[in-house]
Amino acid sequence: MSPLKMKKETKQKVKDLVKKVILSKIDNYAAETDYMPFFEAIFTKEQVKLASIIHSFYTTFGISLYEQLVKILAEGAGYEVHTQYDLLGEIDPKTEAFVSKIDMDLRTAKRIPNMKLEFEEIKNSIQKGNPLQDPDKRVDVYIKKKDGTEIYFDITSQKPNIKEFVALKKKLLRWVALRLSIDKNAKVITALSMPYNPYYPKPYKRWTAGNMYDSSQLMVGDNFWNFVAGENIYDEFIEIFKEVGEELKEKIKEIAKE
């Protein structure tokens, strides 16, 4: 068994948060309907109710919860972390047009995704700007590591459609330009992240993902959580959820029986 890498305090914070969210959902749970004759003809009423409860948790475990979990893990690693962070800057017209060209060339397969190259090209183009408000200013999670590297995350759902993939890529490119317009020497990473891989154990594969993002700009599942924590903590992380599930198992069953 590999040695534990999560700090005890970090683990407890994660567990407390997950437990709090689930208990709050249970305490405020109200099924949308109590009568589903076709399903109840196939399954027991308790099974139908339990399925309804589980489905309601899918929405509860949304972006806001994942942002809080990232904050706990990254702070546990000693990083500076902010959620719903406003990235200010000003993109000059020439660079704005250049970013659009990169985006279009990726969409039409005239170039392959390469975050390092895209960064250098934008850096060479960007002009000094002012810290202004921008339509793409809002960053889900901002992390500054001990070596000064700044990471700007957009946390999205596991199966974005084609339009979302394309729009998110351009936003990540614009984040680079916004930050470098204020400090051209900033060490910047922008990434699209997904809390888990719905295709596990197969690699993540989704429309246009390979055309728009390289492996360093699309972080999925264990790669994402290990990156923000600075250690390979994913297995321990999942164990915390198992512990919470075991502790609340009977309470969830009682709700389904009521």
C-alpha positions as CSV (number, residue, x, y, z in Angstrom):
1,M,0.0,0.0,0.0
2,S,1.4,3.4,-1.0
3,P,2.0,5.9,1.8
4,L,-0.7,8.5,2.5
5,K,0.0,11.9,0.9
6,M,-3.0,14.0,2.0
7,K,-2.5,16.0,5.2
8,K,-4.9,14.9,8.0
9,E,-6.4,18.4,8.2
10,T,-6.9,18.5,4.4
11,K,-8.6,15.1,4.5
12,Q,-10.9,16.2,7.3
13,K,-11.9,19.4,5.5
14,V,-12.8,17.5,2.4
15,K,-14.8,15.0,4.4
16,D,-16.6,17.7,6.3
17,L,-17.6,19.6,3.2
18,V,-18.8,16.5,1.3
19,K,-20.8,15.3,4.3
20,K,-22.3,18.8,4.9
21,V,-23.4,19.0,1.3
22,I,-25.0,15.5,1.3
23,L,-26.7,16.0,4.7
24,S,-28.1,19.4,3.5
25,K,-29.5,17.7,0.4
26,I,-31.1,14.9,2.4
27,D,-32.6,17.3,5.0
28,N,-34.1,19.4,2.2
29,Y,-35.0,16.6,-0.2
30,A,-38.4,16.6,-1.8
31,A,-39.1,14.2,-4.7
32,E,-40.6,15.9,-7.7
33,T,-43.3,13.3,-7.8
34,D,-44.5,10.5,-5.5
35,Y,-46.3,8.5,-8.1
36,M,-44.5,6.8,-11.0
37,P,-46.7,3.8,-11.9
38,F,-44.6,2.4,-14.7
39,F,-41.4,2.3,-12.8
40,E,-43.1,1.2,-9.6
41,A,-44.6,-1.7,-11.6
42,I,-41.0,-2.8,-12.5
43,F,-39.2,-1.8,-9.3
44,T,-40.2,-1.4,-5.7
45,K,-41.3,2.1,-4.6
46,E,-38.2,2.3,-2.3
47,Q,-35.9,1.6,-5.3
48,V,-37.6,4.3,-7.4
49,K,-37.3,6.8,-4.5
50,L,-33.6,5.9,-4.0
51,A,-32.9,6.4,-7.7
52,S,-34.6,9.8,-7.5
53,I,-32.5,10.8,-4.5
54,I,-29.3,9.7,-6.3
55,H,-30.3,11.6,-9.4
56,S,-30.8,14.8,-7.3
57,F,-27.2,14.5,-6.1
58,Y,-25.9,14.8,-9.7
59,T,-26.9,18.4,-9.7
60,T,-25.8,19.0,-6.1
61,F,-22.3,17.8,-7.1
62,G,-21.9,20.7,-9.4
63,I,-19.2,23.2,-10.3
64,S,-19.5,25.2,-7.0
65,L,-18.8,22.1,-4.9
66,Y,-15.8,21.1,-7.1
67,E,-14.4,24.6,-6.8
68,Q,-14.5,24.3,-3.0
69,L,-12.8,20.9,-3.1
70,V,-10.1,22.3,-5.4
71,K,-9.6,25.2,-2.9
72,I,-9.2,22.8,0.0
73,L,-6.7,20.6,-1.8
74,A,-4.6,23.4,-3.3
75,E,-4.5,25.3,0.0
76,G,-3.4,22.1,1.7
77,A,-0.5,22.1,-0.7
78,G,0.4,25.6,0.3
79,Y,-0.8,27.3,-2.9
80,E,-2.6,30.6,-3.2
81,V,-6.2,29.9,-4.3
82,H,-9.2,32.0,-5.4
83,T,-12.5,30.8,-6.7
84,Q,-14.7,32.9,-9.1
85,Y,-11.6,35.1,-9.7
86,D,-11.7,38.1,-12.0
87,L,-8.8,38.3,-14.4
88,L,-8.3,41.8,-15.5
89,G,-6.5,43.0,-18.6
90,E,-6.7,44.6,-22.1
91,I,-6.2,42.8,-25.4
92,D,-5.1,45.0,-28.2
93,P,-6.9,44.6,-31.6
94,K,-3.9,42.9,-33.3
95,T,-3.7,40.2,-30.6
96,E,-7.4,39.8,-30.5
97,A,-7.4,39.1,-34.2
98,F,-4.4,36.7,-33.8
99,V,-6.2,34.8,-31.0
100,S,-9.3,34.4,-33.3
101,K,-7.0,33.1,-36.1
102,I,-5.4,30.5,-33.8
103,D,-8.9,29.4,-32.8
104,M,-10.1,29.2,-36.4
105,D,-7.0,27.3,-37.5
106,L,-7.6,24.8,-34.7
107,R,-11.2,24.4,-35.7
108,T,-10.4,23.8,-39.3
109,A,-7.4,21.5,-38.5
110,K,-4.9,23.9,-40.1
111,R,-2.8,23.5,-37.0
112,I,-2.6,21.1,-34.1
113,P,-3.1,22.2,-30.4
114,N,0.1,23.1,-28.6
115,M,-0.3,25.2,-25.5
116,K,3.3,26.2,-25.2
117,L,3.5,27.4,-28.8
118,E,0.2,29.2,-28.5
119,F,1.4,30.9,-25.3
120,E,4.6,32.1,-27.0
121,E,2.8,33.4,-30.0
122,I,0.4,35.4,-27.9
123,K,3.3,36.6,-25.8
124,N,5.1,37.9,-28.8
125,S,1.9,39.7,-30.0
126,I,0.4,41.2,-26.9
127,Q,0.8,44.9,-26.1
128,K,0.9,46.5,-22.7
129,G,-2.7,47.1,-21.5
130,N,-4.7,48.3,-18.5
131,P,-6.4,46.2,-15.9
132,L,-9.8,46.5,-17.4
133,Q,-13.0,44.4,-17.0
134,D,-13.4,41.9,-19.9
135,P,-16.4,39.8,-20.9
136,D,-14.3,36.7,-20.3
137,K,-12.8,37.9,-16.9
138,R,-14.4,35.3,-14.7
139,V,-12.2,32.3,-13.8
140,D,-13.6,29.4,-11.9
141,V,-10.4,28.7,-10.0
142,Y,-7.1,30.6,-9.9
143,I,-4.1,28.9,-8.3
144,K,-0.7,30.4,-7.8
145,K,2.0,27.8,-7.1
146,K,5.1,28.2,-4.9
147,D,7.3,28.7,-8.0
148,G,5.1,31.6,-9.2
149,T,3.2,29.7,-11.9
150,E,-0.4,30.9,-12.3
151,I,-3.1,28.5,-13.3
152,Y,-6.5,29.6,-14.5
153,F,-9.1,26.8,-14.6
154,D,-12.4,26.6,-16.2
155,I,-14.2,23.7,-14.6
156,T,-16.9,22.3,-17.0
157,S,-19.3,19.3,-17.3
158,Q,-17.9,16.0,-18.4
159,K,-19.5,16.0,-21.8
160,P,-19.5,19.5,-23.4
161,N,-21.0,19.8,-26.9
162,I,-18.9,20.9,-29.9
163,K,-19.9,24.6,-29.5
164,E,-18.9,24.6,-25.8
165,F,-15.5,23.0,-26.6
166,V,-14.7,25.6,-29.2
167,A,-15.9,28.6,-27.1
168,L,-14.0,27.4,-24.0
169,K,-10.8,27.0,-26.0
170,K,-11.0,30.6,-27.2
171,K,-11.6,31.8,-23.7
172,L,-8.5,30.0,-22.5
173,L,-6.5,31.7,-25.2
174,R,-7.9,35.1,-24.3
175,W,-7.1,34.5,-20.6
176,V,-3.4,34.1,-21.6
177,A,-3.6,37.4,-23.5
178,L,-5.4,39.2,-20.7
179,R,-2.8,38.2,-18.1
180,L,0.2,38.9,-20.3
181,S,-1.1,42.3,-21.2
182,I,-0.5,43.3,-17.5
183,D,2.7,41.3,-16.9
184,K,4.5,39.8,-20.0
185,N,6.8,37.8,-17.7
186,A,4.0,36.0,-15.9
187,K,4.2,32.2,-16.0
188,V,0.7,31.3,-17.0
189,I,-1.2,28.1,-17.6
190,T,-4.9,28.1,-18.7
191,A,-6.7,24.7,-18.6
192,L,-10.1,23.2,-19.1
193,S,-10.8,20.7,-16.3
194,M,-13.4,18.0,-15.7
195,P,-13.9,16.4,-12.3
196,Y,-14.1,12.8,-13.6
197,N,-13.8,10.8,-16.8
198,P,-17.2,9.4,-17.9
199,Y,-15.4,7.0,-20.2
200,Y,-13.2,5.4,-17.5
201,P,-11.3,3.1,-17.8
202,K,-10.8,4.2,-21.4
203,P,-9.1,7.5,-22.0
204,Y,-11.3,10.6,-22.3
205,K,-12.5,11.2,-25.8
206,R,-15.0,13.7,-26.9
207,W,-15.9,15.6,-30.1
208,T,-13.2,18.0,-31.1
209,A,-11.3,17.6,-27.8
210,G,-8.2,16.3,-29.6
211,N,-8.4,19.0,-32.3
212,M,-8.6,21.9,-29.8
213,Y,-6.7,20.9,-26.7
214,D,-3.4,19.3,-26.0
215,S,-2.9,17.0,-23.0
216,S,-1.6,19.8,-20.8
217,Q,-4.6,22.0,-21.4
218,L,-7.3,19.4,-20.8
219,M,-7.2,17.9,-17.3
220,V,-9.6,15.2,-16.5
221,G,-10.3,13.2,-13.4
222,D,-7.3,12.0,-11.5
223,N,-4.9,14.1,-13.5
224,F,-6.9,17.2,-12.5
225,W,-7.1,16.4,-8.8
226,N,-3.5,15.3,-8.5
227,F,-2.4,18.5,-10.3
228,V,-4.2,20.9,-8.0
229,A,-3.1,19.0,-4.9
230,G,0.5,18.8,-6.0
231,E,0.6,15.0,-5.1
232,N,-0.9,11.8,-6.4
233,I,-3.8,11.9,-3.9
234,Y,-6.6,10.7,-6.1
235,D,-7.1,7.3,-4.5
236,E,-7.2,8.8,-1.0
237,F,-9.6,11.4,-2.3
238,I,-12.0,8.8,-3.5
239,E,-11.7,6.9,-0.3
240,I,-13.0,10.0,1.6
241,F,-16.2,9.9,-0.5
242,K,-16.5,6.1,0.3
243,E,-16.2,6.9,4.0
244,V,-19.0,9.5,3.8
245,G,-21.2,7.1,1.8
246,E,-20.7,4.4,4.4
247,E,-21.5,6.8,7.3
248,L,-24.7,8.1,5.7
249,K,-25.9,4.9,4.1
250,E,-28.5,4.1,6.7
251,K,-29.8,7.7,6.7
252,I,-30.2,7.6,2.9
253,K,-32.1,4.3,3.1
254,E,-34.5,5.8,5.8
255,I,-35.3,8.7,3.5
256,A,-36.1,6.3,0.7
257,K,-38.5,4.3,3.0
258,E,-40.4,7.3,4.2
